[in-house]
Amino acid sequence: MATRQIVLDTETTGLNPRLGDRIIEIGCVELVNRRVSDRGFHRYLNPERDIEEGALRVHGITREFLADKPRFADIVEEFLAYVAGAELVIHNAEFDVEFLDAELARVGRGRIADHVAGIVDTLAMARELHPGRKNSLDALCERYGVDNSHRHLHGAQLDARLLADVYLAMTRGQESLAIALEAPVEATAAARVDPARLVVLRASADEVALHEAYLDELDKAAAKAGGSVWRRAKP
């Protein structure tokens, strides 16, 4: 059965949905069995309110640009159908989930957790993997070799795509472990070799002499310790 994950990001009018801040952009990237599909979801939304200066400096999305865009209520059913049953992957999930829950509450559609299989917070994951280090999306892109040179401002769709690449890199070890666990156990090539048929190549007299000279040098260097351990261990 295919594993479906949705890497999601939002941009907003400000930082606090409890004070009326709204979502103005939703960007999603679909992962199916850990591969990016061509089925994304991206919408700009009219928040029907002003955008705070601090938020504008982060994403550069103006109220004028959003004036003719749909409201969240206009796209909510399409959005919920898209994420239904999938696992969400979000960086600093608490922030986006609080905004999504506030938007869904306005239209009587419960909480985002009611519609998805689960939520993975890549910020919490990164803090566990890299304690004491910067774990912003930019920092993780640099750490995992994801090209973010075109990220001059935040954008939900761009950031979701970058996060998808970062998430796949962060969890690559888990993928390898899963493959190893699923693979059938077979005898190694060495275990199937007949020892009687092995060819033994012995050292020549010159090679033995060079080895003994090397051990002499080791003995001199380790004289205070009673000579090198290699010569003491020699049968």
ZAVORO-629566 format. One record per residue: residue in three letters; x, y, z of N, C-alpha, C in turn; residue number from 1. Coordinates in nm, 4 decimals, decimal comma, padded with zeros to 6 digits. Atoms other than C-alpha are relative to their C-alpha. Example, Ala and Ser with C-alpha at 12.3 -4.5 7.8 and 13.67 -1.06 7.14 Angstrom:
// ZAVORO-629566
residu|npx|npy|npz|capx|capy|capz|cpx|cpy|cpz|num
ALA|00,0890|-00,1190|00,0000|01,2300|-00,4500|00,7800|00,0900|00,1200|00,0000|1
SER|-00,0820|-00,1190|-00,0060|01,3670|-00,1060|00,7140|-00,0770|00,1090|00,0730|2
//
This chain:
// ZAVORO-629566
residu|npx|npy|npz|capx|capy|capz|cpx|cpy|cpz|num
MET|00,0843|-00,1195|00,0000|00,0000|00,0000|00,0000|00,0882|00,1250|00,0000|1
ALA|-00,0811|-00,1204|00,0133|00,1368|00,3423|-00,0979|-00,0085|00,0861|00,1254|2
THR|-00,0054|-00,0947|-00,1115|00,2483|00,5770|00,1794|-00,0086|00,1408|-00,0565|3
ARG|00,0222|-00,1345|00,0532|00,1199|00,9288|00,1178|00,0240|00,1034|00,1092|4
GLN|-00,0298|-00,1089|-00,0913|00,2626|01,2353|00,2892|-00,0162|00,1331|-00,0739|5
ILE|00,0148|-00,1339|00,0555|00,1894|01,6042|00,2327|00,0917|00,0940|00,0781|6
VAL|-00,0867|-00,1006|-00,0601|00,4678|01,8543|00,3028|-00,0695|00,1346|-00,0176|7
LEU|00,0872|-00,1184|00,0022|00,2843|02,1745|00,3947|00,0680|00,1211|00,0633|8
ASP|-00,0454|-00,1255|-00,0595|00,3700|02,5369|00,4606|-00,1058|00,1068|-00,0244|9
THR|00,0941|-00,1113|00,0160|00,1666|02,8546|00,5067|00,0737|00,1324|00,0169|10
GLU|-00,0386|-00,1373|-00,0310|00,2220|03,2291|00,4976|-00,1234|00,0695|00,0561|11
THR|00,1113|-00,0584|-00,0751|00,0093|03,4545|00,7172|00,0107|00,1527|00,0078|12
THR|00,0004|-00,1459|-00,0163|-00,0868|03,8144|00,7908|00,0788|00,0442|00,1217|13
GLY|-00,0709|-00,0319|-00,1241|00,0890|03,8003|01,1277|00,0296|-00,1282|00,0752|14
LEU|-00,0454|00,1147|-00,0783|00,1878|03,5706|01,4094|-00,1054|-00,0630|00,0899|15
ASN|00,0932|00,0463|-00,1023|-00,1272|03,5246|01,6163|-00,1423|-00,0140|-00,0537|16
PRO|00,1370|00,0179|00,0495|-00,4498|03,3697|01,4849|-00,1055|00,0347|00,1045|17
ARG|00,0967|-00,0352|-00,1056|-00,6149|03,4373|01,8218|-00,0309|00,1495|00,0001|18
LEU|00,0248|-00,1437|00,0143|-00,5853|03,8091|01,7417|-00,0534|00,0334|-00,1390|19
GLY|00,0617|-00,0227|00,1295|-00,7412|03,7624|01,4002|00,0897|-00,0142|-00,1207|20
ASP|-00,0873|00,0190|00,1155|-00,4378|03,6908|01,1829|-00,0488|-00,1186|-00,0821|21
ARG|00,0565|00,0980|00,0923|-00,5208|03,4829|00,8764|00,1079|-00,0604|-00,0902|22
ILE|-00,0866|00,0622|00,1001|-00,3581|03,2470|00,6273|-00,0187|00,0716|-00,1337|23
ILE|00,0083|-00,0643|00,1316|-00,2745|03,4142|00,2953|00,0590|-00,0868|-00,1114|24
GLU|-00,0539|00,0910|00,1015|-00,0912|03,1295|00,1190|00,0143|-00,1390|00,0602|25
ILE|-00,0215|00,1400|-00,0371|-00,0961|02,7502|00,1412|00,0770|-00,0667|-00,1127|26
GLY|-00,0782|00,0743|00,0987|00,1686|02,5424|-00,0357|00,0193|-00,1429|00,0460|27
CYS|-00,0123|00,1415|-00,0347|00,1777|02,1625|-00,0427|00,0748|-00,0762|-00,1089|28
VAL|-00,0697|00,0911|00,0891|00,4049|01,9007|-00,1976|-00,0356|-00,1417|00,0427|29
GLU|00,0403|00,1369|-00,0308|00,2917|01,5394|-00,2188|00,1179|-00,0954|-00,0138|30
LEU|-00,0976|00,1087|00,0049|00,5253|01,2499|-00,1372|-00,0756|-00,1318|-00,0016|31
VAL|00,0591|00,1329|00,0069|00,4185|00,9007|-00,2432|00,1145|-00,1000|00,0030|32
ASN|-00,1113|00,0932|-00,0205|00,6474|00,6267|-00,1126|00,1349|00,0717|-00,0091|33
ARG|-00,1212|-00,0797|-00,0119|00,9099|00,8955|-00,0450|00,0480|00,0563|-00,1337|34
ARG|-00,0338|-00,0646|00,1270|00,9014|01,0306|-00,4011|-00,0937|00,1184|-00,0213|35
VAL|00,0818|-00,1184|00,0268|00,7828|01,3799|-00,4942|-00,0856|-00,0258|-00,1230|36
SER|00,0912|00,0192|00,1125|00,4762|01,3522|-00,7147|-00,0227|00,1336|-00,0713|37
ASP|00,0330|-00,1239|00,0711|00,3431|01,6065|-00,9646|-00,1351|00,0552|00,0446|38
ARG|00,1313|-00,0429|-00,0484|00,0254|01,6537|-00,7605|00,0172|00,0901|00,1220|39
GLY|-00,0143|-00,0959|-00,1084|00,0821|01,9657|-00,5536|-00,1297|00,0762|00,0236|40
PHE|00,1154|-00,0861|-00,0307|-00,1591|02,2149|-00,4001|00,0547|00,1362|00,0400|41
HIS|-00,0506|-00,1335|-00,0288|-00,0989|02,5911|-00,4007|-00,1108|00,1012|-00,0219|42
ARG|00,1028|-00,1029|00,0113|-00,3411|02,8726|-00,3287|00,0428|00,1245|00,0775|43
TYR|-00,0049|-00,1263|-00,0722|-00,3151|03,2418|-00,2416|-00,1415|00,0293|00,0477|44
LEU|00,1316|-00,0229|-00,0603|-00,5998|03,3575|-00,0158|-00,0175|00,1457|00,0405|45
ASN|00,0354|-00,1349|-00,0444|-00,7719|03,6888|00,0483|-00,0344|-00,0051|00,1487|46
PRO|00,0241|00,0080|-00,1446|-00,7497|03,7420|00,4270|-00,1076|00,0955|00,0492|47
GLU|00,1012|-00,0992|-00,0369|-01,0008|04,0281|00,4266|00,0428|00,0842|00,1200|48
ARG|-00,0551|-00,0865|-00,1049|-00,7741|04,2240|00,6576|00,1399|00,0440|-00,0407|49
ASP|-00,1335|-00,0501|00,0296|-00,4442|04,4131|00,6612|00,1069|-00,1029|00,0355|50
ILE|-00,1147|00,0862|-00,0273|-00,1043|04,2443|00,6656|00,1008|00,0784|00,0815|51
GLU|-00,0945|-00,0694|-00,0872|00,1388|04,3339|00,9431|00,1317|00,0271|-00,0732|52
GLU|-00,1254|-00,0383|00,0650|00,4599|04,5098|00,8396|00,1071|-00,1070|00,0159|53
GLY|-00,1012|00,1029|-00,0235|00,6762|04,2419|00,9986|-00,0199|-00,1209|-00,0893|54
ALA|00,0297|00,1140|00,0865|00,5012|03,9661|00,8055|00,0284|00,0343|-00,1457|55
LEU|-00,0235|-00,0437|00,1378|00,5220|04,1668|00,4825|00,1485|-00,0037|-00,0341|56
ARG|-00,1444|00,0039|00,0245|00,8993|04,1938|00,5202|00,0483|-00,1437|-00,0185|57
VAL|-00,0407|00,1407|00,0099|00,9183|03,8146|00,5518|-00,0392|-00,0601|-00,1347|58
HIS|00,0469|00,0678|00,1220|00,7062|03,7069|00,2540|-00,0270|00,0928|-00,1178|59
GLY|00,0186|-00,0938|00,1092|00,6452|04,0233|00,0492|-00,1347|-00,0074|-00,0699|60
ILE|00,1322|00,0137|00,0616|00,2800|03,9362|-00,0229|-00,0895|00,1136|00,0498|61
THR|00,0762|-00,1188|-00,0380|00,0660|04,2499|-00,0267|-00,1508|-00,0267|-00,0027|62
ARG|00,1454|00,0118|00,0010|-00,3040|04,2966|00,0402|-00,0553|00,0292|-00,1396|63
GLU|00,0441|-00,0321|00,1355|-00,3403|04,4480|-00,3070|00,0105|-00,1231|-00,0909|64
PHE|-00,0179|00,1212|00,0801|-00,2034|04,1292|-00,4652|-00,1081|-00,1032|00,0305|65
LEU|00,0964|00,1013|-00,0432|-00,4526|03,9206|-00,2657|-00,1458|00,0417|-00,0194|66
ALA|00,1363|-00,0547|00,0051|-00,7564|04,1380|-00,3350|-00,0949|-00,0854|-00,0836|67
ASP|00,0883|00,0779|00,0866|-00,8911|03,9155|-00,6152|00,0139|-00,1510|00,0214|68
LYS|-00,0202|00,1422|-00,0267|-00,7880|03,5823|-00,4603|-00,1186|-00,0560|00,0799|69
PRO|00,1116|00,0595|-00,0744|-01,0407|03,3361|-00,3100|00,0217|00,0089|00,1506|70
ARG|-00,0091|00,0080|-00,1456|-01,1163|03,3265|00,0615|00,0230|-00,1462|00,0398|71
PHE|-00,0213|00,1374|-00,0465|-01,0288|03,0216|00,2707|-00,1288|-00,0811|-00,0126|72
ALA|00,1282|00,0711|00,0082|-01,3988|02,9306|00,2816|-00,0280|-00,0493|-00,1412|73
ASP|00,0238|00,0377|00,1392|-01,3961|02,9120|-00,0995|00,0782|-00,1242|-00,0420|74
ILE|-00,0860|00,1119|00,0428|-01,1198|02,6491|-00,1164|00,0099|-00,1097|00,1047|75
VAL|-00,0180|00,0923|-00,1116|-01,1646|02,4606|00,2119|-00,0312|-00,1446|-00,0385|76
GLU|00,0350|00,1376|00,0348|-01,3369|02,1552|00,0629|00,1037|-00,0609|-00,0934|77
GLU|-00,1054|00,0472|00,0902|-01,0778|02,1254|-00,2146|00,1264|-00,0328|00,0792|78
PHE|-00,1190|00,0227|-00,0828|-00,7981|02,1564|00,0418|-00,0147|-00,1255|00,0851|79
LEU|00,0196|00,1168|-00,0869|-00,9451|01,8975|00,2797|-00,0022|-00,1300|-00,0803|80
ALA|-00,0015|00,1188|00,0847|-01,0009|01,6533|-00,0060|00,1433|-00,0368|-00,0385|81
TYR|-00,1391|00,0233|00,0386|-00,6346|01,6952|-00,1023|00,0799|-00,0642|00,1135|82
VAL|-00,0809|00,0505|-00,1116|-00,4908|01,6276|00,2454|-00,0626|-00,1219|00,0672|83
ALA|00,0746|00,1044|-00,0712|-00,7497|01,3654|00,3493|00,0801|-00,1295|00,0107|84
GLY|-00,0635|00,1282|-00,0253|-00,5891|01,0600|00,5093|00,1504|-00,0017|-00,0106|85
ALA|-00,1458|-00,0046|00,0145|-00,2308|01,1730|00,4454|00,0650|00,0402|00,1322|86
GLU|-00,0789|-00,0498|-00,1127|00,0424|01,2396|00,7003|00,0592|00,1336|-00,0408|87
LEU|-00,0545|-00,1329|00,0294|00,1354|01,6087|00,7139|00,1427|00,0104|00,0540|88
VAL|-00,1380|-00,0285|-00,0407|00,5025|01,7089|00,7314|00,0149|00,1515|-00,0008|89
ILE|-00,0008|-00,1455|-00,0142|00,5426|02,0650|00,8633|00,1192|00,0416|00,0857|90
HIS|-00,1096|-00,0530|-00,0804|00,8376|02,2686|00,9927|-00,0575|00,0992|00,1009|91
ASN|00,0634|-00,0763|-00,1079|00,7397|02,4184|01,3288|-00,1516|-00,0152|-00,0111|92
ALA|00,1392|00,0359|00,0269|00,4051|02,2434|01,3022|-00,0986|00,0746|00,0891|93
GLU|00,0917|-00,0672|-00,0923|00,2540|02,4155|01,6058|-00,0540|00,1293|-00,0600|94
PHE|00,0396|-00,1274|00,0606|00,2458|02,7474|01,4177|-00,1050|-00,0213|-00,1086|95
ASP|00,0905|00,0201|00,1133|00,0804|02,6214|01,0983|-00,1299|-00,0671|00,0436|96
VAL|00,1195|00,0704|-00,0458|-00,1587|02,3881|01,2792|-00,0950|00,0954|00,0715|97
GLU|00,0861|-00,0955|-00,0700|-00,2862|02,6704|01,5013|-00,0760|00,0876|-00,1007|98
PHE|00,0670|-00,0807|00,1025|-00,3603|02,8807|01,1927|-00,1026|-00,0826|-00,0773|99
LEU|00,0945|00,0852|00,0724|-00,5223|02,5909|01,0058|-00,1234|-00,0298|00,0847|100
ASP|00,1131|00,0266|-00,0894|-00,7373|02,5073|01,3073|-00,0917|00,1222|00,0113|101
ALA|00,0808|-00,1227|-00,0094|-00,8499|02,8701|01,3338|-00,0818|00,0204|-00,1268|102
GLU|00,0726|-00,0149|00,1259|-00,9441|02,8825|00,9654|-00,1120|-00,1033|-00,0112|103
LEU|00,1009|00,1056|00,0070|-01,1289|02,5505|00,9841|-00,1145|00,0251|00,0977|104
ALA|00,1042|-00,0304|-00,0994|-01,3145|02,6606|01,2976|-00,0962|00,1049|-00,0535|105
ARG|00,0864|-00,1053|00,0545|-01,4470|02,9662|01,1120|-00,1071|-00,0554|-00,0948|106
VAL|00,0959|00,0567|00,0965|-01,6175|02,7410|00,8569|-00,0620|-00,1303|00,0519|107
GLY|00,0647|00,1164|-00,0618|-01,7270|02,4699|01,1000|00,0503|-00,1337|-00,0488|108
ARG|-00,0552|00,1262|00,0517|-01,4889|02,1984|00,9740|00,0988|-00,0647|00,0960|109
GLY|-00,0816|00,0677|-00,1009|-01,3249|02,0928|01,3005|00,1437|00,0473|00,0030|110
ARG|-00,1438|-00,0290|-00,0048|-00,9476|02,0734|01,3289|00,0700|-00,0763|-00,1103|111
ILE|-00,0735|00,0670|00,1068|-00,6839|01,9723|01,0777|00,0295|-00,1445|00,0376|112
ALA|-00,0295|00,1369|-00,0434|-00,6017|01,6646|01,2874|-00,1160|-00,0951|-00,0241|113
ASP|00,1171|00,0838|00,0275|-00,9550|01,5400|01,2226|00,0000|-00,0547|-00,1423|114
HIS|00,0068|00,0330|00,1429|-00,8795|01,5086|00,8504|00,1235|-00,0734|-00,0520|115
VAL|-00,1255|00,0597|00,0469|-00,5259|01,3650|00,8334|00,0402|-00,1173|00,0888|116
ALA|-00,0442|00,1185|-00,0737|-00,3459|01,0502|00,9466|00,0932|00,0339|00,1154|117
GLY|-00,0940|-00,0401|-00,1042|-00,0912|01,2365|01,1571|00,0768|00,1229|-00,0450|118
ILE|-00,0778|-00,1206|00,0295|00,1443|01,5340|01,1741|00,1430|-00,0204|00,0499|119
VAL|-00,1422|00,0091|-00,0334|00,5252|01,5243|01,1686|00,0565|00,1405|00,0056|120
ASP|-00,0630|-00,1319|-00,0146|00,7109|01,8307|01,2993|00,1492|-00,0147|-00,0270|121
THR|-00,1407|00,0141|00,0350|01,0462|01,8525|01,1232|00,0913|00,0863|00,0863|122
LEU|-00,0816|-00,0800|-00,0912|01,1651|02,1247|01,3620|00,0332|-00,0813|00,1244|123
ALA|-00,0243|00,0856|-00,1158|01,1236|01,8895|01,6589|00,0961|-00,1132|-00,0366|124
MET|-00,0880|00,1067|00,0463|01,2917|01,6143|01,4570|00,1436|00,0505|-00,0126|125
ALA|-00,1338|-00,0565|00,0192|01,5849|01,8415|01,3672|00,0666|00,0318|00,1339|126
ARG|-00,0567|-00,0301|-00,1313|01,6302|01,9536|01,7282|00,0488|-00,1255|00,0704|127
GLU|-00,0441|00,1264|-00,0593|01,6571|01,5908|01,8332|00,1254|-00,0522|-00,0686|128
LEU|-00,1156|00,0473|00,0755|01,9044|01,5095|01,5570|00,1215|00,0907|00,0164|129
HIS|-00,1093|-00,0977|-00,0048|02,1099|01,8296|01,5938|-00,0177|00,0933|00,1198|130
PRO|00,0212|-00,0854|-00,1174|02,0796|01,9574|01,9532|00,1019|00,1123|00,0090|131
GLY|-00,0887|-00,1133|-00,0184|02,2223|02,3018|02,0183|00,0417|00,0693|-00,1283|132
ARG|-00,0358|-00,0620|00,1272|02,2459|02,3918|01,6489|-00,1207|00,0722|-00,0590|133
LYS|00,1092|-00,0668|00,0680|02,0413|02,6195|01,4271|-00,0775|-00,1019|-00,0827|134
ASN|00,0817|00,0969|00,0726|01,7507|02,4259|01,2796|-00,1101|00,0678|-00,0799|135
SER|00,0921|-00,0665|00,0917|01,5745|02,6845|01,0646|00,0037|-00,0738|-00,1336|136
LEU|00,0011|00,0654|00,1309|01,4815|02,5751|00,7133|00,1265|00,0326|-00,0775|137
ASP|-00,1236|-00,0371|00,0692|01,7771|02,7698|00,5713|00,1198|-00,0781|00,0541|138
ALA|-00,1112|00,0725|-00,0611|02,0154|02,6066|00,8202|-00,0017|-00,1469|-00,0403|139
LEU|00,0108|00,1408|00,0382|01,8841|02,2598|00,7351|00,0323|-00,0193|-00,1478|140
CYS|-00,0363|00,0075|00,1418|01,9133|02,3280|00,3623|00,1514|-00,0040|-00,0153|141
GLU|-00,1464|-00,0024|00,0067|02,2794|02,4130|00,4128|00,0596|-00,1305|00,0530|142
ARG|-00,0533|00,1213|-00,0633|02,3374|02,1115|00,6395|-00,0169|-00,1222|-00,0885|143
TYR|00,0287|00,1184|00,0800|02,1812|01,8637|00,3983|00,0239|00,0208|-00,1503|144
GLY|-00,0372|-00,0213|00,1388|02,3040|02,0179|00,0737|-00,1169|00,0255|-00,0931|145
VAL|00,1159|-00,0341|00,0825|01,9638|02,1390|-00,0493|00,0172|00,1437|-00,0494|146
ASP|-00,0229|-00,1315|00,0597|01,9966|02,4346|-00,2879|-00,1171|00,0937|00,0296|147
ASN|00,1032|-00,1005|-00,0310|01,8020|02,7314|-00,1469|00,0447|00,1398|-00,0436|148
SER|-00,0559|-00,1278|00,0429|01,9916|03,0046|-00,3335|-00,1066|00,0922|-00,0590|149
HIS|00,1072|-00,0794|00,0584|01,6653|03,1195|-00,4957|-00,1026|00,0437|00,1042|150
ARG|00,0947|-00,0356|-00,1058|01,4929|03,1730|-00,1590|00,0380|00,1357|00,0587|151
HIS|-00,0284|-00,1347|-00,0483|01,5088|03,5490|-00,1109|-00,1071|00,0464|00,0985|152
LEU|00,1107|-00,0240|-00,0926|01,1686|03,5750|00,0605|-00,0670|-00,1325|00,0300|153
HIS|00,0762|00,1203|-00,0308|00,9535|03,3154|00,2326|-00,1161|-00,0119|-00,0987|154
GLY|00,1161|00,0283|00,0844|00,6884|03,1544|00,0130|-00,0456|-00,1408|00,0305|155
ALA|00,0493|00,1293|-00,0462|00,4640|02,8634|00,1071|00,0352|-00,1127|-00,0961|156
GLN|-00,0269|00,1086|00,0945|00,5074|02,6635|-00,2134|00,1485|-00,0281|-00,0121|157
LEU|-00,1452|00,0178|00,0059|00,8820|02,7232|-00,2398|00,0509|-00,0685|00,1256|158
ASP|-00,0483|00,0561|-00,1255|00,9366|02,6434|00,1275|-00,0455|-00,1442|00,0181|159
ALA|00,0469|00,1384|-00,0091|00,7242|02,3280|00,1065|00,0888|-00,0912|-00,0841|160
ARG|-00,0863|00,0831|00,0849|00,9403|02,2011|-00,1800|00,1383|-00,0178|00,0625|161
LEU|-00,1288|00,0110|-00,0677|01,2631|02,2815|00,0062|-00,0097|-00,0940|00,1191|162
LEU|00,0180|00,0856|-00,1173|01,1270|02,1142|00,3179|-00,0142|-00,1460|-00,0406|163
ALA|00,0122|00,1381|00,0469|01,0349|01,8036|00,1176|00,1383|-00,0604|-00,0224|164
ASP|-00,1354|00,0492|00,0241|01,3985|01,7695|00,0074|00,0768|-00,0181|00,1308|165
VAL|-00,0664|00,0105|-00,1303|01,5250|01,8355|00,3605|-00,0523|-00,1209|00,0772|166
TYR|00,0603|00,1122|-00,0729|01,2815|01,5845|00,5121|00,0494|-00,1343|-00,0546|167
LEU|-00,0486|00,1245|00,0594|01,3843|01,3128|00,2676|00,1458|-00,0253|00,0379|168
ALA|-00,1405|00,0141|-00,0400|01,7506|01,3799|00,3498|00,0118|-00,0354|00,1479|169
MET|-00,0047|00,0248|-00,1440|01,6858|01,3826|00,7254|-00,0385|-00,1438|00,0352|170
THR|00,0545|00,1326|-00,0331|01,5041|01,0488|00,7155|00,0562|-00,1094|-00,0898|171
ARG|-00,0555|00,0989|00,0924|01,7212|00,8689|00,4604|00,0514|-00,1230|00,0735|172
GLY|-00,0465|00,1139|-00,0785|01,8726|00,6510|00,7310|-00,1131|-00,0922|00,0386|173
GLN|00,1151|00,0819|-00,0342|01,5274|00,5340|00,8344|-00,0433|-00,0827|-00,1195|174
GLU|00,0369|00,0716|00,1222|01,4554|00,4403|00,4739|00,0937|-00,1186|-00,0201|175
SER|-00,0966|00,1070|00,0186|01,7762|00,2369|00,4560|-00,0241|-00,1123|00,0984|176
LEU|00,0267|00,1003|-00,1017|01,6917|00,0606|00,7809|-00,1227|-00,0821|-00,0372|177
ALA|00,1220|00,0704|00,0376|01,3436|-00,0233|00,6561|00,0270|-00,0981|-00,1128|178
ILE|-00,0340|00,0881|00,1108|01,4853|-00,1671|00,3352|00,0772|-00,1208|00,0513|179
ALA|-00,0810|00,1086|-00,0541|01,7364|-00,3713|00,5339|-00,0860|-00,1009|00,0756|180
LEU|00,0852|00,0889|-00,0771|01,4658|-00,5097|00,7606|-00,0908|-00,0833|-00,0895|181
GLU|00,0906|00,0698|00,0895|01,2443|-00,6036|00,4677|00,0726|-00,0985|-00,0905|182
ALA|-00,0745|00,0844|00,0929|01,5223|-00,7662|00,2640|00,0176|-00,1395|00,0585|183
PRO|-00,0201|00,1358|-00,0499|01,5482|-01,1470|00,2907|00,1446|-00,0214|00,0402|184
VAL|-00,1346|00,0288|-00,0481|01,8502|-01,2755|00,4824|00,0587|-00,1105|-00,0850|185
GLU|-00,0666|00,0982|00,0828|02,0913|-01,4591|00,2539|00,1419|-00,0213|00,0504|186
ALA|-00,1386|00,0274|-00,0357|02,4262|-01,6247|00,3106|00,0906|00,0903|-00,0805|187
THR|-00,0938|-00,0859|00,0714|02,7165|-01,3969|00,2213|00,0874|-00,0840|-00,0920|188
ALA|-00,0875|00,0703|00,0933|02,9570|-01,4825|-00,0581|00,1125|-00,0696|00,0743|189
ALA|-00,1105|00,0592|-00,0761|03,2316|-01,5456|00,1998|-00,0414|-00,1314|00,0637|190
ALA|00,0468|00,1209|-00,0679|03,0182|-01,8049|00,3775|-00,0131|-00,1169|-00,0973|191
ARG|00,0177|00,1064|00,0982|02,9786|-02,0005|00,0533|00,1327|-00,0444|-00,0642|192
VAL|-00,1311|00,0338|00,0564|03,3551|-02,0183|-00,0249|00,0548|-00,1255|00,0667|193
ASP|-00,0634|00,1217|-00,0516|03,5293|-02,3565|00,0134|00,1424|00,0354|00,0421|194
PRO|-00,1344|-00,0387|-00,0463|03,8385|-02,2868|00,2344|00,1110|-00,0807|-00,0659|195
ALA|-00,1036|00,0852|00,0586|04,0241|-02,5767|00,0728|00,0454|00,0504|-00,1365|196
ARG|-00,0334|-00,0489|00,1337|04,0201|-02,3908|-00,2583|00,0606|00,1398|00,0026|197
LEU|-00,0586|-00,1328|-00,0091|04,1591|-02,0619|-00,1268|00,1480|-00,0039|-00,0345|198
VAL|-00,1420|-00,0122|00,0345|04,4967|-01,9543|-00,2675|00,0660|00,0912|00,1019|199
VAL|-00,0718|-00,0775|-00,1002|04,7396|-01,8339|00,0027|00,1280|00,0554|-00,0619|200
LEU|-00,1204|-00,0647|00,0507|05,0028|-01,5814|-00,1091|00,0867|00,0406|00,1181|201
ARG|-00,0874|-00,0277|-00,1130|05,2912|-01,5794|00,1383|00,0977|00,1128|-00,0344|202
ALA|-00,0943|-00,1103|00,0195|05,5264|-01,2836|00,1910|00,1344|-00,0532|-00,0462|203
SER|-00,1334|00,0371|00,0463|05,8596|-01,2969|00,0094|00,1017|00,0328|00,1083|204
ALA|-00,1069|-00,0279|-00,0971|06,1933|-01,2825|00,1970|00,0243|00,1498|00,0105|205
ASP|-00,0205|-00,1446|-00,0024|06,2344|-00,9163|00,0995|-00,1118|00,0701|00,0768|206
GLU|00,1136|-00,0603|-00,0688|05,8858|-00,8308|00,2247|00,0072|-00,0250|00,1502|207
VAL|-00,0171|00,0314|-00,1422|05,9534|-01,0070|00,5568|00,1077|00,0891|00,0609|208
ALA|-00,1095|-00,0834|-00,0503|06,2805|-00,8134|00,5946|-00,0468|00,1441|00,0181|209
LEU|00,0538|-00,1353|-00,0121|06,1052|-00,4803|00,5307|-00,0937|00,0116|00,1192|210
HIS|00,0923|-00,0012|-00,1127|05,8391|-00,5710|00,7859|00,0764|00,0015|00,1327|211
GLU|-00,0784|00,0048|-00,1230|06,1017|-00,6572|01,0504|00,0694|00,1341|00,0249|212
ALA|-00,0641|-00,1303|-00,0154|06,2848|-00,3283|00,9842|-00,1008|00,1035|00,0504|213
TYR|00,1040|-00,0930|-00,0452|05,9555|-00,1411|01,0302|-00,0302|-00,0217|00,1478|214
LEU|00,0247|00,0296|-00,1412|05,8971|-00,3201|01,3635|00,1159|00,0499|00,0864|215
ASP|-00,1148|-00,0537|-00,0743|06,2514|-00,2223|01,4714|-00,0195|00,1491|00,0274|216
GLU|00,0237|-00,1427|-00,0167|06,1606|00,1440|01,4157|-00,1099|00,0249|00,1029|217
LEU|00,1070|-00,0129|-00,0987|05,8399|00,0986|01,6141|00,0516|-00,0252|00,1404|218
ASP|-00,0585|00,0308|-00,1305|06,0405|-00,0567|01,9000|00,0774|00,1190|00,0551|219
LYS|-00,0775|-00,1162|-00,0444|06,2728|00,2445|01,9123|-00,0932|00,1116|00,0467|220
ALA|00,0924|-00,1074|-00,0340|05,9804|00,4887|01,9156|-00,0751|-00,0287|00,1286|221
ALA|00,0779|00,0373|-00,1187|05,8078|00,2919|02,1938|00,0876|-00,0603|00,1080|222
ALA|-00,0956|00,0603|-00,0946|06,1213|00,2103|02,3985|-00,0423|00,0188|00,1450|223
LYS|00,0389|-00,0272|-00,1389|05,9899|00,3771|02,7151|-00,1182|-00,0866|00,0452|224
ALA|00,1174|00,0821|-00,0329|05,6780|00,1604|02,6973|00,0323|-00,1486|-00,0109|225
GLY|-00,0380|00,1404|00,0078|05,8790|-00,1601|02,6650|-00,0056|-00,0567|-00,1400|226
GLY|00,0030|00,0459|00,1382|05,8749|-00,1746|02,2861|-00,1411|-00,0013|-00,0550|227
SER|00,1311|-00,0031|00,0645|05,5930|-00,1952|02,0372|-00,0812|-00,1231|00,0358|228
VAL|00,0893|00,1116|-00,0329|05,2942|-00,4118|02,1117|-00,0005|-00,1049|-00,1087|229
TRP|00,0021|00,0937|00,1104|05,3212|-00,5682|01,7683|00,1079|-00,1074|00,0167|230
ARG|-00,1070|00,0986|-00,0152|05,6561|-00,7339|01,8451|-00,0259|-00,0891|00,1215|231
ARG|00,0302|00,0822|-00,1190|05,5445|-00,8460|02,1914|-00,1095|-00,1027|-00,0302|232
ALA|00,1108|00,0905|00,0305|05,2356|-01,0042|02,0403|00,0390|-00,1035|-00,1040|233
LYS|-00,0426|00,0926|00,1061|05,4355|-01,1858|01,7693|00,0223|-00,1378|00,0580|234
PRO|-00,0169|00,1347|-00,0531|05,4166|-01,5656|01,8219|00,1437|-00,0484|-00,0132|235
//
